[in-house]
Amino acid sequence: MIGIFDYTVWLTYLSLISGTLGIMISLHRYGHPYIGVFFLMICGLCDAFDGKVARTKKDRSDFQKKFGVQIDSLSDLVAFGVLPPCIGNAMMRISSIISDVPTIHRGEHFKFPGEIFLYAIMIFYTLAAMIRLAYYNVTEEERQNKESGARKFFTGLPVTSSALIFPTVLLFQYLIPKDITIVYFIVMLFTAVFFVSKIPVKKPGLRGILIMVAVGFAEFIILGLRLAGI
């Protein structure tokens, strides 16, 4: 059997499984965006520690290291590049702003051209995430050939940041009674632009990661209570 299956890749595989489940649930006709975002946060939790877990194995071969890098990026594309647009699609389906407008999806003539732009934003987001991941892989390989140690800054916003960005938007949807579906897509558009921008972003250390995990856990609890109707 090809591939690697030891503990160094378990979190990456779990992230992919979580992202895939989130996509399927979000695209289901009864799927709720809050459920999809739970899986997005699980992906973020797995990604926060998969690299640190992999580095605990000191005798990894070059093949194992390169394999880990590749599956990490492929998993990130699914979890953070495809799942957020699928959550957006679920929001469109239940949105009071959009669902009240007759569209071709409901067996009528398409009368809401703005919906086309929302789909365009989702496609652009996924494309930007793929470009960001490919750019990181190439530049990281070049950097490792010139210097040792971990990088201190990223160029552009890492795609994994979506694990905090979009749950935060849905948290505001919980706190604000007004439908803010459009805000979700505005945030998605700006996030995609930042993915492919040249802005320097400092790589968080262990303390920063733990803070982000704590924030994500709080969002997880609040959104869970909302979904449970408490």
SESEMI-175264 format. One line per 4 residues: for each residue x, y, z of N, C-alpha, C. Coordinates in nm, 2 decimals. Layout:
BEGIN
X:Y:Z:X:Y:Z:X:Y:Z ~ ...
//
This chain:
BEGIN
0.08:-0.12:0.00:0.00:0.00:0.00:0.09:0.12:0.00 ~ 0.06:0.22:-0.09:0.14:0.34:-0.10:0.10:0.44:0.01 ~ 0.18:0.54:0.04:0.15:0.64:0.13:0.21:0.61:0.27 ~ 0.19:0.70:0.36:0.24:0.69:0.50:0.12:0.70:0.59
0.12:0.62:0.70:0.00:0.60:0.78:0.04:0.61:0.93 ~ 0.16:0.65:0.97:0.20:0.66:1.11:0.14:0.78:1.17 ~ 0.16:0.80:1.30:0.10:0.91:1.37:0.13:1.05:1.33 ~ 0.24:1.06:1.25:0.28:1.19:1.20:0.18:1.26:1.10
0.10:1.17:1.04:0.00:1.23:0.94:-0.14:1.21:0.98 ~ -0.17:1.16:1.10:-0.31:1.13:1.14:-0.39:1.26:1.15 ~ -0.33:1.37:1.20:-0.41:1.49:1.21:-0.44:1.55:1.07 ~ -0.35:1.54:0.98:-0.37:1.59:0.85:-0.48:1.51:0.78
-0.48:1.38:0.80:-0.59:1.29:0.74:-0.72:1.33:0.81 ~ -0.72:1.35:0.94:-0.84:1.39:1.01:-0.90:1.52:0.96 ~ -0.81:1.61:0.93:-0.85:1.74:0.88:-0.92:1.73:0.75 ~ -0.86:1.64:0.66:-0.93:1.62:0.53:-1.06:1.55:0.55
-1.07:1.46:0.63:-1.20:1.39:0.66:-1.30:1.49:0.71 ~ -1.26:1.57:0.80:-1.35:1.67:0.86:-1.40:1.77:0.75 ~ -1.30:1.82:0.67:-1.34:1.91:0.56:-1.43:1.85:0.46 ~ -1.41:1.72:0.43:-1.50:1.66:0.33:-1.64:1.64:0.39
-1.65:1.60:0.52:-1.78:1.59:0.58:-1.85:1.73:0.59 ~ -1.78:1.83:0.61:-1.83:1.97:0.62:-1.89:2.01:0.48 ~ -1.82:1.97:0.38:-1.86:2.01:0.24:-1.99:1.93:0.21 ~ -1.99:1.80:0.24:-2.11:1.72:0.21:-2.23:1.77:0.28
-2.21:1.80:0.41:-2.33:1.85:0.49:-2.37:1.99:0.45 ~ -2.28:2.08:0.41:-2.32:2.21:0.37:-2.39:2.21:0.24 ~ -2.36:2.12:0.15:-2.42:2.11:0.02:-2.55:2.03:0.02 ~ -2.58:1.96:0.13:-2.71:1.89:0.14:-2.82:1.99:0.16
-2.93:1.96:0.10:-3.05:2.05:0.10:-3.09:2.09:0.24 ~ -3.06:2.01:0.34:-3.10:2.04:0.48:-2.98:2.08:0.56 ~ -2.87:2.09:0.50:-2.75:2.12:0.57:-2.75:2.26:0.62 ~ -2.71:2.28:0.75:-2.70:2.42:0.81:-2.56:2.47:0.81
-2.54:2.60:0.78:-2.40:2.65:0.78:-2.33:2.64:0.91 ~ -2.41:2.64:1.02:-2.34:2.63:1.15:-2.28:2.49:1.17 ~ -2.34:2.39:1.11:-2.28:2.25:1.12:-2.16:2.25:1.03 ~ -2.16:2.31:0.91:-2.04:2.31:0.83:-1.93:2.38:0.89
-1.96:2.49:0.97:-1.85:2.57:1.03:-1.79:2.49:1.15 ~ -1.86:2.40:1.21:-1.80:2.32:1.31:-1.69:2.23:1.25 ~ -1.71:2.18:1.14:-1.61:2.09:1.07:-1.49:2.18:1.03 ~ -1.52:2.31:0.99:-1.41:2.40:0.96:-1.32:2.42:1.08
-1.38:2.44:1.19:-1.30:2.47:1.31:-1.22:2.34:1.35 ~ -1.28:2.23:1.33:-1.21:2.10:1.36:-1.08:2.09:1.27 ~ -1.10:2.13:1.14:-0.99:2.14:1.05:-0.88:2.23:1.10 ~ -0.92:2.35:1.15:-0.83:2.45:1.20:-0.75:2.39:1.32
-0.82:2.32:1.41:-0.76:2.26:1.53:-0.65:2.16:1.48 ~ -0.69:2.07:1.39:-0.59:1.97:1.34:-0.47:2.04:1.28 ~ -0.49:2.14:1.20:-0.38:2.21:1.13:-0.29:2.28:1.23 ~ -0.35:2.33:1.34:-0.26:2.40:1.44:-0.15:2.31:1.50
-0.18:2.18:1.50:-0.08:2.10:1.57:-0.02:1.99:1.48 ~ -0.07:1.97:1.36:-0.01:1.86:1.28:0.13:1.87:1.25 ~ 0.18:1.99:1.22:0.33:2.01:1.20:0.41:1.98:1.32 ~ 0.36:2.02:1.44:0.44:2.00:1.56:0.44:1.85:1.60
0.33:1.78:1.57:0.32:1.64:1.60:0.42:1.57:1.50 ~ 0.42:1.61:1.38:0.51:1.54:1.28:0.66:1.56:1.32 ~ 0.69:1.68:1.37:0.83:1.70:1.40:0.88:1.63:1.53 ~ 0.79:1.57:1.60:0.83:1.49:1.72:0.90:1.36:1.68
0.88:1.32:1.55:0.95:1.20:1.50:1.08:1.24:1.44 ~ 1.19:1.22:1.51:1.32:1.27:1.47:1.38:1.20:1.35 ~ 1.34:1.08:1.33:1.41:1.00:1.22:1.33:0.99:1.09 ~ 1.25:1.10:1.07:1.17:1.10:0.94:1.27:1.11:0.82
1.24:1.04:0.72:1.32:1.05:0.60:1.28:1.17:0.52 ~ 1.36:1.20:0.42:1.32:1.32:0.33:1.19:1.29:0.26 ~ 1.17:1.16:0.22:1.04:1.13:0.16:0.92:1.15:0.25 ~ 0.94:1.11:0.38:0.83:1.14:0.47:0.80:1.28:0.49
0.91:1.37:0.50:0.89:1.51:0.52:0.82:1.57:0.40 ~ 0.86:1.53:0.28:0.80:1.59:0.15:0.66:1.54:0.14 ~ 0.63:1.42:0.17:0.50:1.36:0.17:0.41:1.44:0.26 ~ 0.46:1.47:0.38:0.38:1.55:0.48:0.35:1.68:0.43
0.44:1.75:0.36:0.42:1.88:0.31:0.31:1.88:0.20 ~ 0.32:1.78:0.12:0.22:1.77:0.01:0.08:1.74:0.06 ~ 0.06:1.65:0.14:-0.07:1.61:0.19:-0.13:1.73:0.28 ~ -0.04:1.80:0.34:-0.09:1.92:0.42:-0.15:2.02:0.33
-0.09:2.05:0.22:-0.14:2.15:0.13:-0.27:2.10:0.06 ~ -0.27:1.98:0.02:-0.39:1.92:-0.04:-0.51:1.92:0.05 ~ -0.48:1.88:0.18:-0.58:1.89:0.28:-0.63:2.03:0.30 ~ -0.54:2.12:0.31:-0.57:2.26:0.33:-0.66:2.32:0.22
-0.64:2.28:0.10:-0.72:2.32:-0.01:-0.86:2.28:0.00 ~ -0.88:2.16:0.05:-1.02:2.11:0.07:-1.08:2.18:0.19 ~ -1.01:2.18:0.30:-1.07:2.23:0.43:-1.09:2.38:0.43 ~ -0.99:2.45:0.38:-0.99:2.60:0.39:-1.01:2.67:0.26
-1.00:2.59:0.15:-1.03:2.65:0.02:-1.16:2.62:-0.04 ~ -1.22:2.50:-0.01:-1.34:2.46:-0.07:-1.46:2.47:0.04 ~ -1.43:2.43:0.16:-1.54:2.42:0.26:-1.60:2.56:0.29 ~ -1.52:2.67:0.31:-1.59:2.80:0.33:-1.69:2.84:0.22
-1.66:2.83:0.09:-1.76:2.86:-0.01:-1.88:2.77:0.00 ~ -1.86:2.64:0.04:-1.98:2.55:0.06:-2.07:2.60:0.18 ~ -2.00:2.65:0.28:-2.08:2.71:0.39:-2.15:2.83:0.34 ~ -2.09:2.91:0.26:-2.15:3.02:0.20:-2.27:2.98:0.12
-2.26:2.87:0.05:-2.38:2.82:-0.03:-2.49:2.78:0.06 ~ -2.46:2.72:0.17:-2.56:2.69:0.27:-2.63:2.82:0.33 ~ -2.55:2.92:0.35:-2.61:3.05:0.40:-2.70:3.11:0.29 ~ -2.66:3.10:0.17:-2.75:3.15:0.06:-2.88:3.07:0.06
-2.88:2.95:0.09:-3.00:2.86:0.08:-3.10:2.90:0.19 ~ -3.05:2.94:0.31:-3.14:2.98:0.42:-3.16:3.12:0.44 ~ -3.09:3.21:0.36:-3.09:3.35:0.38:-3.22:3.41:0.35 ~ -3.27:3.50:0.44:-3.40:3.57:0.41:-3.38:3.67:0.30
-3.25:3.72:0.28:-3.23:3.82:0.18:-3.24:3.75:0.04 ~ -3.19:3.63:0.03:-3.17:3.57:-0.10:-3.29:3.47:-0.13 ~ -3.33:3.40:-0.03:-3.43:3.29:-0.05:-3.56:3.34:-0.09 ~ -3.59:3.47:-0.06:-3.72:3.53:-0.09:-3.73:3.58:-0.24
-3.61:3.57:-0.31:-3.60:3.62:-0.44:-3.61:3.50:-0.54 ~ -3.71:3.50:-0.63:-3.72:3.39:-0.72:-3.60:3.37:-0.81 ~ -3.55:3.25:-0.81:-3.44:3.21:-0.89:-3.46:3.09:-0.97 ~ -3.37:3.05:-1.06:-3.39:2.93:-1.15:-3.39:2.81:-1.06
-3.32:2.82:-0.94:-3.31:2.70:-0.85:-3.45:2.66:-0.80 ~ -3.54:2.75:-0.80:-3.68:2.72:-0.75:-3.78:2.70:-0.86 ~ -3.73:2.67:-0.98:-3.81:2.65:-1.10:-3.87:2.77:-1.16 ~ -3.81:2.89:-1.14:-3.86:3.01:-1.19:-3.75:3.08:-1.27
-3.78:3.19:-1.34:-3.68:3.26:-1.41:-3.58:3.32:-1.32 ~ -3.45:3.33:-1.36:-3.35:3.39:-1.28:-3.37:3.54:-1.28 ~ -3.40:3.59:-1.16:-3.43:3.74:-1.14:-3.34:3.81:-1.05 ~ -3.24:3.74:-1.00:-3.15:3.80:-0.90:-3.00:3.79:-0.95
-2.96:3.89:-1.03:-2.82:3.88:-1.09:-2.72:3.89:-0.98 ~ -2.75:3.94:-0.86:-2.65:3.95:-0.75:-2.61:3.81:-0.71 ~ -2.69:3.71:-0.72:-2.66:3.58:-0.69:-2.54:3.53:-0.77 ~ -2.53:3.57:-0.89:-2.42:3.53:-0.98:-2.29:3.58:-0.92
-2.29:3.71:-0.87:-2.17:3.76:-0.81:-2.12:3.69:-0.69 ~ -2.22:3.64:-0.61:-2.19:3.56:-0.49:-2.12:3.43:-0.53 ~ -2.17:3.36:-0.64:-2.10:3.24:-0.68:-1.96:3.28:-0.74 ~ -1.95:3.39:-0.80:-1.82:3.44:-0.86:-1.72:3.46:-0.74
-1.76:3.51:-0.63:-1.68:3.53:-0.52:-1.63:3.40:-0.46 ~ -1.72:3.30:-0.45:-1.68:3.17:-0.40:-1.58:3.10:-0.49 ~ -1.60:3.12:-0.62:-1.50:3.06:-0.72:-1.36:3.13:-0.70 ~ -1.37:3.26:-0.70:-1.24:3.34:-0.68:-1.17:3.30:-0.55
-1.25:3.28:-0.45:-1.19:3.25:-0.32:-1.11:3.12:-0.33 ~ -1.17:3.01:-0.39:-1.11:2.88:-0.40:-0.98:2.89:-0.49 ~ -0.99:2.97:-0.60:-0.88:2.99:-0.68:-0.76:3.06:-0.61 ~ -0.80:3.16:-0.53:-0.69:3.23:-0.46:-0.63:3.14:-0.36
-0.71:3.06:-0.29:-0.65:2.97:-0.19:-0.56:2.87:-0.26 ~ -0.59:2.82:-0.37:-0.50:2.72:-0.44:-0.37:2.79:-0.48 ~ -0.38:2.91:-0.54:-0.26:2.99:-0.58:-0.17:3.01:-0.45 ~ -0.24:3.05:-0.34:-0.16:3.08:-0.22:-0.09:2.96:-0.17
-0.15:2.84:-0.18:-0.09:2.72:-0.13:0.03:2.68:-0.22 ~ 0.01:2.69:-0.35:0.11:2.65:-0.45:0.23:2.75:-0.43 ~ 0.20:2.87:-0.41:0.31:2.97:-0.40:0.39:2.94:-0.27 ~ 0.32:2.91:-0.16:0.39:2.88:-0.04:0.48:2.75:-0.05
0.43:2.65:-0.12:0.51:2.53:-0.14:0.64:2.55:-0.21 ~ 0.63:2.63:-0.32:0.75:2.66:-0.40:0.85:2.74:-0.32 ~ 0.80:2.85:-0.26:0.89:2.94:-0.19:0.95:2.87:-0.07 ~ 0.87:2.79:0.00:0.92:2.72:0.12:1.03:2.62:0.08
1.02:2.55:-0.03:1.12:2.46:-0.08:1.25:2.54:-0.11 ~ 1.23:2.65:-0.18:1.35:2.73:-0.21:1.41:2.79:-0.08 ~ 1.33:2.83:0.01:1.39:2.88:0.14:1.47:2.78:0.21 ~ 1.41:2.65:0.22:1.48:2.55:0.29:1.61:2.51:0.23
1.62:2.53:0.10:1.75:2.50:0.03:1.86:2.61:0.06 ~ 1.82:2.72:0.11:1.91:2.83:0.14:1.93:2.85:0.29 ~ 1.83:2.82:0.37:1.85:2.84:0.52:1.77:2.73:0.59 ~ 1.81:2.72:0.72:1.75:2.61:0.80:1.66:2.68:0.90
1.58:2.60:0.97:1.49:2.65:1.07:1.35:2.69:1.01 ~ 1.26:2.72:1.09:1.13:2.76:1.05:1.12:2.90:1.00 ~ 1.04:2.94:0.91:1.02:3.08:0.87:0.95:3.16:0.98 ~ 0.98:3.29:0.98:0.92:3.37:1.08:0.80:3.46:1.03
0.80:3.47:0.89:0.69:3.55:0.83:0.64:3.48:0.71 ~ 0.51:3.50:0.69:0.44:3.45:0.57:0.42:3.57:0.47 ~ 0.42:3.54:0.34:0.39:3.64:0.24:0.24:3.61:0.21 ~ 0.15:3.71:0.24:0.01:3.69:0.22:-0.05:3.62:0.34
-0.18:3.62:0.34:-0.25:3.56:0.46:-0.26:3.41:0.44 ~ -0.22:3.33:0.54:-0.23:3.19:0.53:-0.38:3.14:0.51 ~ -0.40:3.04:0.43:-0.54:3.00:0.41:-0.60:2.94:0.54 ~ -0.52:2.89:0.63:-0.57:2.83:0.75:-0.64:2.94:0.84
-0.62:3.07:0.81:-0.68:3.17:0.89:-0.83:3.17:0.88 ~ -0.88:3.11:0.77:-1.03:3.10:0.75:-1.10:3.02:0.86 ~ -1.02:2.93:0.93:-1.08:2.86:1.04:-1.12:2.95:1.16 ~ -1.07:3.07:1.16:-1.12:3.17:1.26:-1.20:3.28:1.20
-1.17:3.31:1.08:-1.24:3.43:1.01:-1.39:3.40:1.00 ~ -1.42:3.29:0.93:-1.56:3.26:0.90:-1.65:3.22:1.02 ~ -1.59:3.14:1.11:-1.67:3.12:1.23:-1.70:3.25:1.31 ~ -1.61:3.35:1.30:-1.64:3.48:1.36:-1.76:3.55:1.30
-1.76:3.54:1.16:-1.87:3.60:1.09:-2.01:3.53:1.13 ~ -2.01:3.40:1.14:-2.13:3.33:1.18:-2.16:3.36:1.33 ~ -2.06:3.39:1.41:-2.09:3.43:1.55:-2.16:3.56:1.55 ~ -2.12:3.65:1.47:-2.19:3.78:1.46:-2.33:3.76:1.41
-2.35:3.66:1.32:-2.49:3.63:1.28:-2.57:3.59:1.39 ~ -2.51:3.52:1.48:-2.58:3.47:1.60:-2.62:3.59:1.70 ~ -2.52:3.68:1.71:-2.54:3.79:1.80:-2.63:3.90:1.74 ~ -2.63:3.92:1.61:-2.71:4.02:1.54:-2.83:3.96:1.48
-2.95:4.00:1.51:-3.07:3.94:1.45:-3.09:3.96:1.30 ~ -3.03:4.06:1.25:-3.04:4.09:1.11:-2.96:3.99:1.02 ~ -3.01:3.95:0.91:-2.94:3.86:0.82:-2.81:3.93:0.76 ~ -2.70:3.87:0.79:-2.57:3.93:0.74:-2.50:3.84:0.64
-2.58:3.76:0.57:-2.52:3.67:0.47:-2.43:3.75:0.37 ~ -2.47:3.87:0.33:-2.39:3.94:0.23:-2.25:3.98:0.29 ~ -2.25:4.00:0.43:-2.13:4.03:0.49:-2.03:3.91:0.48 ~ -2.09:3.79:0.49:-2.00:3.67:0.48:-1.93:3.67:0.35
-2.00:3.71:0.24:-1.93:3.71:0.11:-1.84:3.83:0.09 ~ -1.87:3.94:0.15:-1.77:4.05:0.15:-1.64:4.01:0.22 ~ -1.66:3.95:0.33:-1.54:3.90:0.41:-1.46:3.80:0.33 ~ -1.54:3.71:0.26:-1.47:3.61:0.18:-1.39:3.67:0.06
-1.45:3.78:0.00:-1.38:3.84:-0.11:-1.25:3.91:-0.06 ~ -1.25:3.98:0.05:-1.13:4.04:0.10:-1.03:3.94:0.15 ~ -1.08:3.83:0.21:-0.99:3.72:0.25:-0.91:3.66:0.13 ~ -0.99:3.64:0.02:-0.92:3.59:-0.10:-0.82:3.68:-0.15
-0.85:3.81:-0.15:-0.75:3.91:-0.19:-0.62:3.91:-0.11 ~ -0.64:3.89:0.02:-0.53:3.89:0.12:-0.45:3.76:0.10 ~ -0.51:3.65:0.06:-0.44:3.53:0.03:-0.33:3.55:-0.07 ~ -0.36:3.63:-0.18:-0.26:3.64:-0.29:-0.19:3.78:-0.28
-0.21:3.85:-0.17:-0.14:3.98:-0.15:0.01:3.95:-0.11 ~ 0.09:4.06:-0.10:0.23:4.05:-0.06:0.25:4.10:0.08 ~ 0.14:4.11:0.16:0.16:4.16:0.29:0.23:4.06:0.38 ~ 0.32:4.11:0.46:0.39:4.01:0.55:0.31:3.98:0.67
0.30:3.85:0.71:0.22:3.81:0.82:0.31:3.73:0.91 ~ 0.32:3.77:1.04:0.41:3.70:1.13:0.36:3.57:1.16 ~ 0.44:3.47:1.16:0.40:3.33:1.19:0.38:3.32:1.34 ~ 0.27:3.27:1.39:0.24:3.27:1.53:0.33:3.16:1.60
0.37:3.18:1.72:0.44:3.08:1.80:0.34:3.00:1.87 ~ 0.39:2.92:1.97:0.31:2.83:2.04:0.20:2.90:2.12 ~ 0.24:3.02:2.18:0.15:3.10:2.26:0.04:3.15:2.17 ~ 0.08:3.20:2.05:-0.02:3.25:1.96:-0.12:3.15:1.91
-0.07:3.03:1.89:-0.15:2.92:1.84:-0.25:2.88:1.95 ~ -0.20:2.87:2.08:-0.29:2.84:2.19:-0.40:2.94:2.21 ~ -0.37:3.07:2.19:-0.47:3.18:2.20:-0.57:3.16:2.09 ~ -0.53:3.13:1.97:-0.62:3.11:1.86:-0.71:2.99:1.88
-0.65:2.88:1.94:-0.73:2.76:1.97:-0.83:2.79:2.07 ~ -0.80:2.87:2.17:-0.89:2.91:2.28:-1.01:2.99:2.22 ~ -0.98:3.09:2.13:-1.08:3.17:2.07:-1.17:3.08:1.98 ~ -1.11:2.99:1.91:-1.19:2.89:1.83:-1.28:2.81:1.91
-1.23:2.76:2.03:-1.31:2.68:2.12:-1.43:2.75:2.17 ~ -1.40:2.88:2.21:-1.52:2.96:2.26:-1.62:2.98:2.15 ~ -1.58:3.00:2.02:-1.67:3.02:1.91:-1.75:2.89:1.89 ~ -1.68:2.78:1.91:-1.74:2.64:1.89:-1.85:2.62:1.99
-1.83:2.66:2.11:-1.93:2.64:2.22:-2.05:2.73:2.19 ~ -2.02:2.86:2.16:-2.13:2.95:2.14:-2.22:2.91:2.02 ~ -2.16:2.88:1.91:-2.23:2.84:1.79:-2.30:2.70:1.82 ~ -2.24:2.62:1.90:-2.31:2.49:1.93:-2.44:2.52:2.01
-2.43:2.61:2.11:-2.55:2.65:2.18:-2.66:2.71:2.09 ~ -2.61:2.79:2.00:-2.71:2.85:1.90:-2.78:2.74:1.82 ~ -2.70:2.64:1.77:-2.76:2.54:1.69:-2.85:2.45:1.77 ~ -2.82:2.43:1.90:-2.90:2.35:1.98:-3.03:2.43:2.03
-3.04:2.56:2.00:-3.15:2.63:2.03:-3.16:2.68:2.18 ~ -3.04:2.68:2.24:-3.03:2.72:2.38:-3.01:2.87:2.39
//
